[in-house]
């Protein structure tokens, strides 16, 4: 699968506004032309290549921007950026617990279905599995939000957390080498 360039206008503009970094300094730091960041954040919304996205994430070392880049390129782990839930540690932990409880309730129903032979599933079975998938996704979202809050309290990014513990996780078998 070839990963194509993606538009990152909104997350880049949020990050630039948050940090106050000038586009010229940003361009120089990541090794692109001065016009690059202007093109990426301007009205014509030029896409960012995967290589430049990696440079941006490395330079920015910002969890929200990195998670937005990951979402745009891979479709996963978008940070919760809605306007309903608070982003502090206690609220995130409470939301995480609620979502995990809802997921566990749906899991009980899904387990009965998952024990059946796949070719004998009914429409109702598929609807219950879809509900379980929804609850699983919401639990994942809440856990990611909680992880973001934990990292913010420690003043580290998720990338820094991964850098520190990746060897441990590789040894445990969660990830392959390199």
Sine and cosine of phi, psi and omega as CSV:
sin_phi,cos_phi,sin_psi,cos_psi,sin_omega,cos_omega
0.00,0.00,0.78,-0.63,0.02,-1.00
-1.00,-0.06,0.80,-0.60,0.04,-1.00
-1.00,0.03,0.84,-0.54,-0.02,-1.00
-1.00,-0.07,0.19,-0.98,0.03,-1.00
-0.91,0.42,0.45,-0.90,-0.02,-1.00
-0.73,-0.68,0.49,-0.87,0.06,-1.00
-0.98,0.19,0.79,-0.62,-0.01,-1.00
-0.83,-0.56,0.45,0.89,-0.11,-0.99
-0.80,0.60,-0.83,0.56,-0.08,-1.00
-0.89,0.45,-0.78,0.62,-0.01,-1.00
-0.90,0.44,-0.59,0.81,0.03,-1.00
-0.92,0.39,-0.68,0.73,0.03,-1.00
-0.89,0.45,-0.66,0.75,0.05,-1.00
-0.87,0.50,-0.72,0.69,-0.03,-1.00
-0.91,0.41,-0.70,0.71,0.02,-1.00
-0.88,0.48,-0.67,0.74,0.03,-1.00
-0.91,0.42,-0.65,0.76,-0.01,-1.00
-0.91,0.41,-0.66,0.75,-0.10,-1.00
-1.00,-0.01,-0.43,0.91,-0.04,-1.00
0.97,0.26,0.20,0.98,0.01,-1.00
-0.95,0.31,0.73,-0.69,0.02,-1.00
-0.95,0.30,0.58,-0.82,-0.02,-1.00
-0.87,0.50,-0.61,0.80,0.02,-1.00
-0.89,0.45,-0.69,0.72,0.04,-1.00
-0.90,0.43,-0.66,0.75,0.02,-1.00
-0.87,0.49,-0.73,0.68,0.00,-1.00
-0.86,0.51,-0.71,0.70,-0.01,-1.00
-0.89,0.45,-0.67,0.74,-0.05,-1.00
-0.90,0.44,-0.57,0.82,-0.03,-1.00
-0.98,-0.18,0.03,1.00,0.11,-0.99
0.97,0.25,0.63,0.78,0.08,-1.00
-0.84,-0.54,0.18,-0.98,0.02,-1.00
-0.90,0.43,0.39,-0.92,0.03,-1.00
-0.87,0.50,-0.45,0.89,-0.02,-1.00
-0.97,0.25,-0.40,0.92,-0.07,-1.00
-0.78,0.62,-0.87,0.49,-0.01,-1.00
-0.86,0.50,-0.55,0.83,0.04,-1.00
-0.91,0.41,-0.67,0.74,0.05,-1.00
-0.90,0.44,-0.66,0.75,-0.05,-1.00
-0.92,0.38,-0.50,0.86,-0.12,-0.99
-0.94,-0.33,-0.01,1.00,-0.05,-1.00
-1.00,0.08,-0.15,-0.99,-0.09,-1.00
-0.94,0.34,-0.44,0.90,-0.02,-1.00
-1.00,0.07,-0.10,0.99,0.14,-0.99
0.78,0.63,0.89,0.46,0.07,-1.00
-0.93,0.38,0.64,-0.76,-0.01,-1.00
-0.97,0.24,0.40,-0.92,0.02,-1.00
-0.98,-0.21,0.72,-0.69,0.03,-1.00
-0.95,0.30,0.36,-0.93,0.06,-1.00
-0.84,0.54,-0.65,0.76,0.01,-1.00
-0.88,0.48,-0.70,0.72,0.03,-1.00
-0.93,0.37,-0.56,0.83,0.04,-1.00
-0.88,0.47,-0.64,0.76,0.04,-1.00
-0.90,0.43,-0.70,0.72,0.03,-1.00
-0.87,0.49,-0.67,0.74,0.01,-1.00
-0.88,0.48,-0.76,0.65,-0.02,-1.00
-0.88,0.47,-0.68,0.74,0.02,-1.00
-0.89,0.46,-0.71,0.70,-0.03,-1.00
-0.93,0.37,-0.72,0.69,-0.09,-1.00
-0.92,0.40,-0.62,0.78,-0.06,-1.00
0.73,0.68,0.74,0.67,-0.06,-1.00
-0.82,-0.58,0.85,-0.52,-0.08,-1.00
-0.85,0.52,-0.72,0.69,-0.04,-1.00
-0.88,0.47,-0.71,0.70,0.00,-1.00
-0.91,0.42,-0.71,0.71,0.00,-1.00
-0.87,0.49,-0.69,0.72,0.00,-1.00
-0.90,0.43,-0.59,0.81,0.06,-1.00
-0.92,0.39,-0.63,0.77,0.05,-1.00
-0.90,0.44,-0.71,0.70,0.03,-1.00
-0.86,0.50,-0.67,0.74,0.02,-1.00
-0.88,0.47,-0.74,0.68,-0.05,-1.00
-0.90,0.44,-0.62,0.78,-0.06,-1.00
-1.00,0.05,-0.52,0.85,-0.10,-1.00
-0.85,-0.52,-0.18,0.98,0.05,-1.00
0.97,0.22,0.31,0.95,-0.01,-1.00
-0.75,-0.66,0.35,-0.94,0.15,-0.99
0.86,0.51,0.67,0.74,0.12,-0.99
-0.95,0.32,0.71,-0.70,0.02,-1.00
-0.92,0.39,0.51,-0.86,0.05,-1.00
-0.95,0.31,0.91,-0.41,-0.05,-1.00
-0.82,-0.58,0.42,0.91,0.04,-1.00
-0.95,0.30,0.07,-1.00,-0.05,-1.00
-0.94,-0.34,0.31,0.95,-0.03,-1.00
-0.98,-0.17,-0.75,0.67,-0.10,-0.99
-1.00,-0.09,0.58,-0.81,0.06,-1.00
-0.96,0.27,0.46,-0.89,-0.05,-1.00
-0.96,-0.26,0.46,0.89,0.04,-1.00
-1.00,-0.10,0.23,-0.97,-0.13,-0.99
-0.87,0.50,-0.74,0.67,-0.05,-1.00
-0.91,0.41,-0.70,0.71,0.01,-1.00
-0.90,0.44,-0.66,0.75,0.01,-1.00
-0.90,0.43,-0.62,0.78,0.02,-1.00
-0.92,0.39,-0.66,0.75,0.05,-1.00
-0.89,0.45,-0.68,0.73,0.03,-1.00
-0.90,0.43,-0.66,0.75,0.02,-1.00
-0.85,0.52,-0.71,0.70,-0.02,-1.00
-0.91,0.41,-0.69,0.73,0.03,-1.00
-0.88,0.48,-0.71,0.70,-0.03,-1.00
-0.92,0.40,-0.61,0.79,0.03,-1.00
-0.92,0.40,-0.60,0.80,0.05,-1.00
-0.90,0.43,-0.69,0.72,0.03,-1.00
-0.89,0.45,-0.64,0.77,0.03,-1.00
-0.89,0.46,-0.69,0.72,-0.02,-1.00
-0.90,0.45,-0.61,0.79,0.06,-1.00
-0.90,0.43,-0.70,0.72,0.02,-1.00
-0.93,0.36,-0.51,0.86,-0.01,-1.00
-0.90,0.44,-0.61,0.79,0.00,-1.00
-0.85,0.53,-0.70,0.71,0.04,-1.00
-0.92,0.38,-0.65,0.76,-0.04,-1.00
-0.92,0.40,-0.56,0.83,-0.02,-1.00
-0.87,0.49,-0.64,0.77,0.05,-1.00
-0.87,0.50,-0.67,0.74,-0.01,-1.00
-0.94,0.35,-0.68,0.73,-0.06,-1.00
-0.92,0.40,-0.32,0.95,0.04,-1.00
-0.99,0.17,-0.26,0.96,0.00,-1.00
-0.97,0.22,0.22,-0.98,0.12,-0.99
-0.97,0.26,0.73,-0.68,-0.11,-0.99
-0.82,0.58,-0.64,0.77,-0.05,-1.00
-0.96,0.27,-0.02,1.00,0.01,-1.00
-0.93,-0.38,0.24,0.97,-0.01,-1.00
-0.96,0.26,0.64,-0.77,0.02,-1.00
-1.00,-0.04,0.13,-0.99,0.06,-1.00
-0.87,0.49,-0.64,0.77,0.03,-1.00
-0.90,0.44,-0.61,0.79,0.06,-1.00
-0.86,0.51,-0.72,0.69,-0.02,-1.00
-0.90,0.43,-0.61,0.80,0.04,-1.00
-0.90,0.44,-0.66,0.75,0.04,-1.00
-0.92,0.38,-0.61,0.79,0.07,-1.00
-0.91,0.42,-0.60,0.80,0.04,-1.00
-0.91,0.41,-0.66,0.75,0.05,-1.00
-0.88,0.48,-0.68,0.73,0.04,-1.00
-0.89,0.45,-0.67,0.74,0.04,-1.00
-0.87,0.50,-0.66,0.75,0.04,-1.00
-0.88,0.48,-0.74,0.68,-0.02,-1.00
-0.91,0.41,-0.61,0.80,0.05,-1.00
-0.89,0.46,-0.70,0.71,0.02,-1.00
-0.88,0.47,-0.69,0.73,0.00,-1.00
-0.90,0.43,-0.59,0.81,0.07,-1.00
-0.91,0.41,-0.64,0.77,0.05,-1.00
-0.89,0.45,-0.72,0.70,0.01,-1.00
-0.85,0.53,-0.72,0.70,-0.02,-1.00
-0.91,0.42,-0.62,0.78,0.04,-1.00
-0.92,0.39,-0.60,0.80,0.06,-1.00
-0.91,0.41,-0.67,0.74,0.05,-1.00
-0.87,0.49,-0.66,0.75,0.03,-1.00
-0.90,0.43,-0.68,0.74,0.05,-1.00
-0.88,0.48,-0.68,0.73,0.07,-1.00
-0.84,0.54,-0.72,0.70,-0.01,-1.00
-0.90,0.43,-0.66,0.75,0.05,-1.00
-0.87,0.49,-0.68,0.73,0.01,-1.00
-0.92,0.40,-0.64,0.77,0.02,-1.00
-0.88,0.48,-0.65,0.76,0.02,-1.00
-0.87,0.49,-0.59,0.81,-0.02,-1.00
-1.00,0.03,-0.04,1.00,-0.03,-1.00
0.85,0.53,0.68,0.73,0.09,-1.00
-0.78,-0.63,0.36,-0.93,0.06,-1.00
-1.00,-0.08,0.27,-0.96,0.07,-1.00
-0.89,0.46,-0.56,0.83,0.05,-1.00
-0.88,0.48,-0.67,0.74,0.03,-1.00
-0.91,0.42,-0.63,0.78,0.06,-1.00
-0.87,0.48,-0.72,0.70,0.02,-1.00
-0.89,0.45,-0.68,0.73,0.02,-1.00
-0.85,0.52,-0.67,0.74,-0.05,-1.00
-0.94,0.35,-0.64,0.77,-0.14,-0.99
-0.96,-0.27,-0.06,1.00,-0.02,-1.00
-0.83,0.56,-0.69,0.72,0.03,-1.00
-0.86,0.51,-0.61,0.79,0.02,-1.00
-0.92,0.40,-0.69,0.72,-0.02,-1.00
-0.93,0.37,-0.57,0.82,0.06,-1.00
-0.92,0.40,-0.68,0.73,0.01,-1.00
-0.89,0.45,-0.58,0.81,0.01,-1.00
-0.97,0.25,-0.20,0.98,0.04,-1.00
1.00,-0.07,0.14,0.99,0.03,-1.00
-0.95,0.31,-0.54,0.84,-0.02,-1.00
-0.72,-0.70,0.43,-0.90,0.11,-0.99
-0.98,0.18,0.07,-1.00,0.04,-1.00
-0.93,0.38,0.36,-0.93,0.00,-1.00
0.68,0.73,0.00,0.00,0.00,0.00
